[in-house]
Amino acid sequence: MIDYQLFCRIKDLKQNHGLTSSQIAKELSLDPRTVAGCLSRDRFLHRKPAKRASKLDGFKNDIIRSTYAPLCASLTSENHKFASHFNPPLSFWHT
């Protein structure tokens, strides 16, 4: 993975020392395609982490219902005047 320090080193070797991407790759023990990708960018971009599945994904709807159903029931039975204000978006139930 390329961090900011390595990104700056790659840019420095290109701009100030005039090395090609292949020469930089050999100097830093990197793949030439990685170096070429860094040189094509104007600024450093952090890598976004991959979204991984959770072990609880299959149970997420049940957890949400069991957690929030009692809350909704108490709002509607005890404080019915507040129940009309509790209208969560659909994404609230299906996250």
N, C-alpha and C positions, 0 to 999 in steps of 0.2 A: 504494500500500500504506500502511496506517495503522500508524505506529510508536507507541511508548508516549507520546512527547512530544505528538504530535498527538491521541492518545486523551484525554490529560489536558486538552489545550486545549479539545477538544469538550465534555468534562464540565464544565469551568470556565465556558465560555460559557453552558451550560444552567443550571447551579446558581447561579452568582454574578451573571450578567448577565440571566438570564431570557429568553434568546433561544429561538426555536423552531428545529426541525431545519432548516427551509427557510432561515431567517436565518443559521444557523451555516454551512450549506452554501454560501451565497452569500459569506459573510465569508471562508471558507477555500478557496473554489474547489473544492468537492467535490460529489459527487452527493448529493442529499437522502436517498436510500436508504442510502448509506454512513453518513451521519451518524445516521440513525434506527437503523441496526444497532448502532452504537457506543453510542448512548444506551440501547438495550435491554439491554445487558450491564452487569453489576455490576463486572466487572474486565477488564483487558486480556488478550487471548488472542493468543499468537503464531500466525501462520499456518503451517500445516503444509506443507512443500514437497511438490509433486506427485511421485509415484513415476514415474520415467522408465525406459523400457526401455534396456538396455545393448546395445551392439553385440556383446557376448560372450554374450548370453543364449542364443543358439542353440547355442553350444559349451560351455555351462557344465557339462553332464553329462560330456562328454568330458574336460574339464579336471580335474574332480574325480576321475574314474576314473583318469586317467593320473597324477595326483598322489598319490592315496592307495592305489591298487592295489599298488604296490611295497611300501609300508609294511605293508599287510595280509599280503602274501605273505611278507615277512621275519618278521613276527610269528608266522605259523603254521608256517613251516619251521624257523626257528632257535630260537625261544623259545615253543614250543607251550604251555608252562604259563601264559604271559601272554596268549595268544590268546583264551582263554576270558573274560578280563576286558575285552577290546576288543570291545565290542558297541555300536557307535554307533547312535543312533536313526535312523529312516528319514529324518528331515529333514536329517541329516548328509550323506546322499548326494544329496538332491534340493533343494539350496538354490540 
